[in-house]
């Protein structure tokens, strides 16, 4: 799994766990709703500073936004198998 998709999925997961809509998160974080939407879809490559600011707005560690979850690990294994074939 590429890092953009991983970060996007983690941001979305944490945002939903906090009960925030994208609009609410945009207000809290200072980023536009359009940017957050693109980020969550894995179409943005956030800087280290952006990751830190997003984590602060979500009240989590920036590490949580880049840590693979179970689903990411499974996708990564499938991807490697396809590459070997």
C-alpha distances in whole Angstrom, upper triangle without the diagonal:
4,7,8,7,7,10,11,11,13,15,16,16,19,21,21,22,25,26,25,25,24,27,28,25,26,29,28,26,28,25,25,24,23,21,19,19,17,15,14,13,10,13,14,14,16,18,19,22,20,18,21,23,21,21,24,25,23,25,22,21,18,17,16,14,11,12,9,11,12,10,6,8,9,7,5,9,10,8,10,13,13,13,16,18
4,6,6,6,9,10,11,13,15,16,17,19,20,22,23,25,26,25,25,22,26,27,24,24,28,27,24,25,22,23,22,21,18,18,17,15,13,13,12,9,11,11,10,13,15,16,19,18,16,19,21,19,19,23,23,22,24,21,20,17,16,16,13,11,12,10,13,15,13,9,11,13,10,9,12,13,11,12,16,15,14,18,20
4,5,5,6,8,10,10,12,14,15,16,18,20,21,22,24,23,23,21,24,25,21,22,25,24,21,22,20,21,21,20,17,16,16,14,11,12,12,8,10,10,8,10,12,12,15,14,12,15,17,15,16,19,20,19,21,18,17,14,13,13,10,7,10,9,12,15,14,10,12,15,13,11,15,16,14,15,19,19,18,21,23
4,5,5,6,9,10,11,12,14,16,16,18,20,21,23,21,20,18,21,22,19,19,22,22,19,20,17,18,17,16,13,12,13,10,8,9,8,5,7,6,6,8,11,12,15,13,11,15,16,14,15,19,19,18,20,18,17,14,14,14,10,9,12,12,14,17,15,12,15,17,14,14,17,18,16,18,21,20,20,23,25
4,6,5,6,9,10,11,12,14,15,16,18,20,21,20,19,17,20,22,19,19,23,22,20,21,18,19,17,16,14,13,12,10,8,7,7,4,8,9,9,11,14,15,18,15,13,17,18,15,16,20,20,18,21,19,18,15,15,14,11,10,12,10,12,14,12,9,13,14,11,12,15,15,14,16,19,18,19,22,24
4,5,5,6,9,10,11,12,14,15,16,18,20,19,19,18,21,22,19,20,23,22,19,21,19,20,19,18,16,14,14,13,10,9,10,7,11,11,11,11,14,14,17,15,12,15,17,14,14,18,18,16,18,16,15,13,12,11,8,7,8,7,9,11,10,7,10,12,11,11,14,15,14,16,19,19,19,22,24
4,5,5,6,9,10,11,12,14,15,16,18,17,17,15,19,19,16,16,20,18,16,18,15,17,16,16,13,11,12,11,8,7,9,7,10,9,9,9,11,11,14,11,9,12,13,11,11,15,15,13,16,13,13,10,10,9,5,5,8,9,11,14,13,11,14,16,14,14,18,19,18,20,23,23,23,26,28
4,5,5,6,9,10,11,12,14,15,17,15,15,12,16,17,14,15,18,17,15,17,14,15,13,13,11,9,9,8,5,4,6,5,8,8,9,9,13,14,15,12,10,14,14,11,12,16,15,13,16,15,15,13,13,12,8,9,11,11,12,15,13,12,15,17,15,16,19,20,18,21,24,23,24,27,28
4,6,5,6,9,10,11,12,14,15,15,15,13,17,18,15,16,20,19,17,19,17,17,16,16,14,11,11,11,9,6,7,8,11,12,13,13,16,17,18,15,13,16,17,13,13,17,16,14,17,15,15,14,14,11,8,10,11,10,10,12,10,9,13,14,13,14,17,18,17,20,22,22,23,26,27
4,5,5,6,8,10,10,12,14,14,15,14,17,17,14,16,19,17,16,18,17,18,16,17,15,12,13,13,10,8,11,10,14,13,14,13,15,15,16,14,11,13,14,11,10,14,14,11,13,11,12,10,10,7,5,7,8,8,8,12,11,10,13,15,15,15,19,20,19,21,24,24,25,28,30
4,6,5,6,9,10,11,12,11,12,10,14,14,10,12,15,14,12,15,13,14,13,14,12,9,10,11,8,6,10,10,13,12,13,11,14,14,15,12,9,12,12,8,8,12,11,8,11,10,11,10,11,9,6,9,11,12,12,15,15,14,17,19,18,19,22,23,22,25,27,27,28,31,32
4,6,5,6,9,10,10,9,10,9,12,13,10,12,15,14,13,16,14,15,12,14,13,9,9,11,9,6,9,10,13,13,15,14,17,18,18,15,13,15,15,11,12,15,13,10,14,13,15,14,15,12,10,12,13,14,13,15,14,14,17,19,18,19,22,23,22,25,27,27,28,31,32
4,6,5,6,9,10,10,11,12,15,15,12,15,18,16,16,19,17,18,16,17,16,13,13,15,12,9,12,13,16,16,17,17,19,19,20,17,15,16,16,13,12,15,14,11,13,12,14,14,14,11,9,12,12,12,11,13,12,13,16,17,17,19,21,22,22,25,27,27,28,31,32
4,5,5,6,9,9,11,11,15,13,11,14,16,14,13,17,16,17,16,18,16,13,14,16,13,11,14,15,18,17,18,16,19,18,18,16,13,14,14,10,9,12,11,7,9,8,11,11,12,9,8,12,12,13,12,15,15,15,18,20,20,21,24,25,25,27,29,30,31,33,35
4,5,5,6,5,7,8,11,10,7,11,13,11,11,14,14,15,13,15,14,11,12,14,12,10,14,15,17,17,18,16,19,19,18,15,14,15,14,10,10,12,10,7,10,10,13,13,15,12,11,14,15,16,15,18,17,18,21,22,22,23,26,27,27,29,32,32,33,36,37
4,5,5,6,7,9,12,11,10,13,15,14,15,18,17,17,14,17,17,13,13,16,14,11,14,16,19,19,21,19,22,22,22,19,17,18,17,14,14,15,13,10,13,13,16,17,18,14,13,17,17,17,16,18,17,18,21,22,22,24,26,27,27,30,31,32,33,36,37
4,5,8,10,12,15,13,12,16,17,15,16,19,19,20,18,20,20,16,16,19,17,14,17,19,22,22,23,21,23,23,23,20,18,18,18,14,13,15,13,10,12,11,15,16,17,13,13,17,16,17,15,17,17,18,21,22,22,24,26,27,28,30,32,33,34,36,38
4,6,9,11,13,11,10,13,14,12,13,17,17,18,16,19,19,15,17,19,17,15,19,20,23,22,23,21,23,22,22,19,17,17,16,13,12,13,11,8,9,10,14,16,17,14,14,18,18,19,18,20,20,21,24,25,25,27,30,30,31,33,35,36,37,39,41
4,7,10,12,9,10,13,14,13,14,17,18,18,16,19,19,15,16,19,18,15,18,21,23,23,24,23,25,25,24,21,20,20,18,15,15,16,13,11,13,14,18,19,20,17,17,20,21,22,20,22,21,22,25,26,26,28,31,31,32,34,36,36,38,41,42
4,6,8,6,6,9,10,10,11,14,14,14,12,15,16,12,13,16,15,13,17,19,21,20,22,20,22,23,22,18,18,18,16,13,14,14,11,9,12,14,17,18,20,17,16,20,21,22,21,23,22,23,26,27,27,28,31,32,32,34,36,36,37,40,42
4,5,5,6,8,10,11,12,14,13,12,9,12,14,11,11,14,14,12,15,18,19,19,21,20,23,23,22,19,18,20,17,14,16,17,13,12,15,17,20,20,22,19,18,21,22,23,22,24,23,23,27,28,26,29,32,31,31,34,36,36,37,40,41
4,5,5,6,9,10,10,11,10,9,6,9,10,7,7,11,11,10,12,15,16,15,18,17,19,21,20,16,16,18,15,12,15,16,12,12,16,17,19,19,21,19,16,19,21,22,22,24,22,22,26,27,26,27,31,30,30,33,35,34,35,38,39
4,5,5,6,9,10,10,10,8,6,9,11,9,10,13,14,13,16,18,18,18,20,19,21,22,21,17,18,19,16,14,16,17,13,13,17,19,22,21,24,22,19,23,25,26,25,28,26,26,30,31,29,31,34,34,33,36,39,38,39,42,43
4,5,5,6,9,10,10,10,9,12,13,11,12,16,15,15,18,20,20,20,22,20,22,22,21,17,18,18,15,13,15,15,11,11,14,17,20,20,22,20,19,22,24,25,25,27,26,26,30,31,30,32,35,35,35,37,40,39,40,43,44
4,5,5,6,8,8,9,8,11,11,8,11,14,13,12,15,17,18,17,18,16,18,19,17,14,14,15,12,9,11,11,8,8,12,14,16,16,19,17,15,19,21,22,22,25,24,24,27,29,28,29,32,33,32,34,37,37,37,40,42
4,6,5,6,5,5,5,9,9,7,10,12,12,12,15,17,17,15,17,15,17,18,16,13,14,15,12,10,13,13,9,11,14,16,18,17,21,19,17,20,22,24,24,27,26,25,29,31,29,30,34,34,33,35,38,37,38,41,43
4,6,6,7,8,8,12,12,11,14,16,16,16,19,21,21,19,21,18,20,20,18,15,16,16,13,12,14,13,10,12,14,17,20,19,22,21,19,23,25,27,27,30,29,29,32,34,32,33,37,37,36,39,42,41,41,45,46
4,6,8,10,11,14,14,12,15,17,16,16,20,21,21,19,20,17,18,19,16,14,14,14,10,9,11,10,6,8,11,14,16,16,20,18,17,20,23,25,25,28,28,27,30,32,31,32,36,36,36,38,41,41,41,44,46
4,5,8,10,13,11,10,13,15,13,14,18,18,18,16,17,14,15,15,13,10,11,11,7,6,9,8,5,8,11,13,15,14,17,17,15,18,21,23,23,27,26,25,28,31,29,30,34,34,33,35,38,38,38,41,43
4,7,9,12,10,10,14,15,14,16,19,19,19,16,17,14,15,16,13,11,13,13,9,9,12,11,9,12,14,16,18,17,20,20,18,20,23,26,27,30,29,28,31,33,32,32,36,36,35,37,40,40,40,43,45
4,7,8,7,7,10,11,11,13,15,16,15,13,14,12,13,15,13,9,12,13,9,9,12,12,10,12,15,17,18,16,20,19,16,19,22,24,25,28,27,25,29,31,29,29,33,34,32,34,37,37,36,40,41
4,5,5,6,9,10,11,12,14,16,14,13,15,13,16,18,16,12,15,16,13,12,15,16,13,15,18,20,21,19,22,22,18,21,24,25,26,29,28,26,30,31,29,30,34,34,32,35,38,37,37,40,42
4,5,5,6,9,10,10,12,14,14,13,16,15,17,19,18,14,16,18,15,13,16,17,14,15,18,20,21,20,23,21,18,21,23,24,25,27,26,25,28,30,27,29,32,32,31,34,36,35,35,39,40
4,5,5,6,9,10,11,13,11,11,14,14,17,19,19,15,16,19,17,14,18,19,17,17,21,22,23,21,24,22,19,21,24,24,25,28,25,24,28,29,27,28,31,31,29,32,35,33,33,37,38
4,5,5,6,9,10,11,9,8,11,10,13,16,15,11,13,16,14,12,15,17,15,16,19,20,21,18,21,20,16,18,21,22,23,26,24,22,26,27,25,26,29,29,27,30,33,32,32,35,37
4,5,5,6,9,10,10,9,11,10,13,15,15,11,12,14,12,10,13,15,12,13,16,17,18,16,18,17,14,16,19,19,20,23,21,20,24,25,23,24,28,28,26,29,32,31,31,34,36
4,5,5,6,9,9,9,12,13,16,18,18,14,15,18,16,13,16,18,16,15,19,19,21,19,21,19,15,17,20,20,20,23,20,20,23,24,22,23,27,26,25,28,30,29,30,33,34
4,6,5,6,5,6,10,11,14,17,17,14,14,17,16,14,17,19,17,17,21,21,21,19,20,19,15,17,19,19,20,23,20,19,22,23,21,22,25,25,23,26,28,27,27,31,32
4,5,5,6,5,7,8,11,14,14,11,11,14,14,11,13,16,15,15,18,17,18,15,17,15,12,13,16,16,17,20,18,16,20,21,19,20,23,23,22,24,27,26,26,30,31
4,5,8,8,10,11,14,16,17,13,12,16,15,12,14,17,15,14,17,16,17,15,17,15,11,13,15,15,15,18,16,14,18,19,17,18,22,22,21,23,26,25,26,29,30
4,6,8,11,12,16,18,19,16,15,19,18,15,17,20,19,18,21,20,21,18,19,17,14,15,17,16,16,18,16,14,18,19,16,17,21,20,19,22,24,23,23,27,28
4,6,8,10,13,16,17,14,13,17,17,15,17,20,19,18,21,20,20,17,17,16,13,13,15,14,15,18,15,13,16,18,15,15,19,19,17,20,22,21,21,25,26
4,7,10,13,16,17,14,15,18,18,16,18,21,20,20,23,22,22,19,20,19,15,15,18,18,19,21,19,17,20,21,18,18,22,21,19,22,24,23,23,26,27
4,6,9,13,14,11,11,15,15,13,16,19,18,18,21,20,20,16,18,18,14,14,17,17,19,22,20,18,21,23,20,20,23,23,21,23,26,25,25,28,30
4,7,10,12,9,10,13,14,13,15,18,18,18,21,19,18,15,16,16,13,12,15,16,19,22,20,17,20,22,20,19,23,23,21,22,26,25,24,27,29
4,7,8,6,6,10,10,10,12,14,15,15,18,16,15,12,14,14,11,11,15,16,19,22,21,18,21,24,21,21,25,25,23,25,28,28,27,30,32
4,5,5,6,9,10,11,12,14,15,17,18,17,15,12,14,15,12,12,16,18,21,24,24,21,23,26,24,23,26,28,25,27,30,30,29,32,34
4,5,5,6,9,10,11,12,14,15,16,15,13,9,11,13,11,11,14,17,20,23,23,21,22,26,24,23,26,28,26,27,31,31,30,32,35
4,5,5,6,9,10,11,12,14,15,14,13,10,13,15,13,13,17,20,22,26,26,23,26,29,27,26,30,31,29,31,34,34,33,36,38
4,5,5,6,8,10,11,12,14,14,13,10,13,14,11,12,16,18,21,24,24,22,24,27,25,25,29,30,28,29,33,33,32,35,37
4,5,5,6,9,10,11,12,11,10,6,9,10,7,9,12,15,17,21,21,19,21,24,23,22,26,27,26,27,30,31,30,33,35
4,5,5,6,9,10,10,9,8,5,9,10,9,11,14,17,19,23,23,21,23,26,26,25,28,30,29,30,33,34,33,36,38
4,5,5,6,9,10,10,10,8,12,13,11,13,16,19,21,25,25,23,26,29,27,27,31,32,31,32,36,36,35,38,41
4,5,5,6,9,9,9,8,11,11,9,12,15,17,18,22,22,20,23,26,25,25,28,29,28,30,33,33,33,36,38
4,5,5,6,5,6,5,8,8,7,10,13,16,17,20,21,19,22,25,24,24,27,29,28,30,33,33,33,36,38
4,5,5,6,7,8,11,11,11,14,16,19,20,24,24,23,26,28,28,28,31,33,32,34,37,37,37,40,42
4,6,8,10,10,14,13,12,15,18,20,21,24,24,24,26,29,28,29,32,33,32,34,37,37,38,40,42
4,6,9,9,12,10,10,14,15,18,18,21,21,21,23,26,26,26,29,31,30,32,35,35,36,38,40
4,7,9,12,10,11,15,16,19,19,22,23,22,25,27,27,28,31,32,32,34,36,37,38,40,42
4,6,8,7,8,12,12,15,15,19,20,19,21,24,24,25,27,29,29,30,33,34,34,37,39
4,5,5,7,10,10,14,15,18,20,19,20,23,24,23,26,28,28,29,32,33,33,35,38
4,5,5,7,9,13,14,18,19,17,19,22,22,21,25,27,26,27,30,31,31,33,36
4,5,5,6,10,12,16,17,15,16,20,20,19,22,24,24,24,27,29,28,30,33
4,6,5,8,10,13,15,13,15,18,18,18,21,23,23,24,27,28,28,30,33
4,6,8,10,14,14,12,15,18,17,17,20,22,21,23,26,26,26,29,31
4,6,9,13,13,11,13,16,15,14,18,20,19,20,23,24,23,26,28
4,6,10,11,9,10,14,14,13,16,18,18,19,22,23,23,25,28
4,7,8,6,7,10,10,10,12,15,15,16,18,20,20,22,24
4,6,5,6,9,10,11,13,15,15,17,19,20,21,23,25
4,5,5,6,9,10,11,13,14,16,17,19,20,22,23
4,5,5,6,9,10,11,12,14,16,17,19,20,22
4,5,5,6,9,10,10,12,14,15,16,19,20
4,5,5,6,9,10,11,13,15,15,17,19
4,5,5,6,9,10,11,13,14,16,17
4,5,5,6,9,10,11,12,14,16
4,5,5,6,9,10,11,13,15
4,5,5,6,9,10,11,13
4,5,5,6,9,10,11
4,5,5,6,9,10
4,5,5,6,9
4,5,5,7
4,5,5
4,6
4
